[in-house]
């Protein structure tokens, strides 16, 4: 009788120990691959999310202070104060007054050479004085698809390749000087008053400075 009681007591102890081991094993989850790593919430490394894809060159929208146009064509005639440039839209050419214009041409102003003209106002073929040219430079890819404008303001800072100005309306805008613009100033330096002629693609606010004066 005593032996049966002892056997039952020993069996009960074994069952209790087995249950305790099973409970301890269920207290910690492992990953399905069996690597023994906890499967709690995973932490995302700092900086892995919310990486900005916005182009740092994108600026607030600028309102040009005057009508500035871009004319791409071939030089047909050139005098002391005027030149005639023609293209498919104006096969007979447009007369531009270039007396006060900035000229940046690698080979100079030559007949039958392609040029890009930044001009002020509207093209008027009836005008004998010509359309006022502000800048005449060598052409670049994409010129025909660009718009142009002009803005004046105070220089806030000048870096190796960036100039930042504050316009008369209080807008701060930075221009990356690449490709290098025509610069008629001795600097410019912080605090200077400048006028910048710029180009940009339609619908975009990445402004390329063309002429600083």
Residue pairs with C-beta under 8 A, 6 or more apart in sequence:
28 38
29 38
29 39
29 40
30 36
30 37
30 38
30 39
31 37
31 38
31 39
32 39
55 206
57 174
57 176
57 206
58 204
58 205
58 206
59 173
59 174
59 205
59 206
59 207
60 171
60 172
60 173
60 205
61 205
62 149
62 151
62 167
62 171
62 173
62 198
62 205
62 207
63 149
63 151
63 169
64 148
64 149
64 150
64 151
65 149
65 150
65 151
65 152
65 168
66 120
66 121
66 150
67 120
67 121
67 122
68 118
68 119
68 120
68 134
68 148
68 149
68 150
68 197
69 118
69 119
69 120
69 121
69 122
69 123
69 148
70 116
70 117
70 118
70 119
70 143
70 144
70 146
70 147
70 148
70 199
71 85
71 87
71 94
71 96
71 116
71 117
71 119
71 123
72 87
72 114
72 115
72 116
72 117
72 139
72 143
72 144
73 85
73 86
73 87
73 90
73 93
73 94
73 114
73 115
73 117
74 85
74 86
74 87
74 112
74 113
74 114
74 115
75 83
75 84
75 85
75 109
75 110
75 111
75 112
75 113
75 114
75 115
76 84
76 85
76 86
76 93
76 111
76 112
77 83
77 84
77 93
77 111
78 84
78 109
78 111
80 99
81 97
81 98
81 99
82 95
82 96
82 97
82 98
82 99
82 130
83 95
83 96
83 98
83 109
83 133
83 136
84 93
84 94
84 95
84 96
85 93
85 94
85 96
85 115
85 117
86 92
86 93
86 94
90 123
90 125
94 123
94 125
94 130
94 131
95 127
95 128
95 130
95 131
96 117
96 119
96 130
96 131
96 132
96 133
96 136
97 129
97 130
97 131
97 132
97 133
98 133
98 136
100 132
101 132
101 133
101 134
101 135
101 136
102 134
102 135
102 136
102 182
102 184
102 211
102 213
103 109
103 135
103 136
103 137
104 135
104 136
104 137
104 138
104 182
105 113
105 115
105 136
105 137
105 138
106 138
107 113
109 115
109 136
114 138
114 139
115 136
115 137
115 138
115 139
116 136
116 137
116 138
116 139
116 140
116 143
117 133
117 135
117 136
118 133
118 134
118 135
118 136
118 137
118 148
118 197
118 199
118 210
118 211
119 131
119 132
119 133
119 134
120 131
120 132
120 134
120 150
121 131
121 132
122 131
123 131
124 131
134 150
134 197
134 211
135 182
135 197
135 210
135 211
137 182
137 210
140 179
142 201
143 199
145 201
145 202
146 199
146 200
146 201
146 202
147 199
147 200
147 201
147 202
148 197
148 198
148 199
148 200
148 210
149 197
149 198
149 200
149 207
150 195
150 196
150 197
150 198
151 165
151 167
151 173
151 195
151 196
151 198
152 167
152 168
152 193
152 194
152 195
152 196
153 165
153 166
153 167
153 168
153 193
153 194
153 196
154 165
154 166
154 191
154 192
154 193
154 194
155 163
155 164
155 165
155 187
155 188
155 189
155 190
155 191
155 192
155 193
155 194
156 164
156 165
156 166
156 172
156 190
157 163
157 164
157 190
158 164
158 187
158 188
158 189
158 190
161 176
161 177
161 178
162 174
162 175
162 176
162 177
163 174
163 175
163 177
163 188
163 196
163 209
163 212
164 172
164 173
164 174
164 175
165 172
165 173
165 175
165 194
165 196
166 172
167 173
173 207
175 181
175 196
175 198
175 207
175 208
175 209
176 208
176 209
177 209
179 208
181 196
181 208
181 209
181 210
181 211
181 212
182 210
182 211
182 212
183 212
184 211
184 212
184 213
185 192
185 194
185 212
185 213
188 194
188 212
194 212
194 213
195 212
195 213
196 209
196 211
196 212
197 209
197 210
197 211
198 207
198 208
198 209
198 210
199 207
199 208
199 210
200 206
200 207
200 208
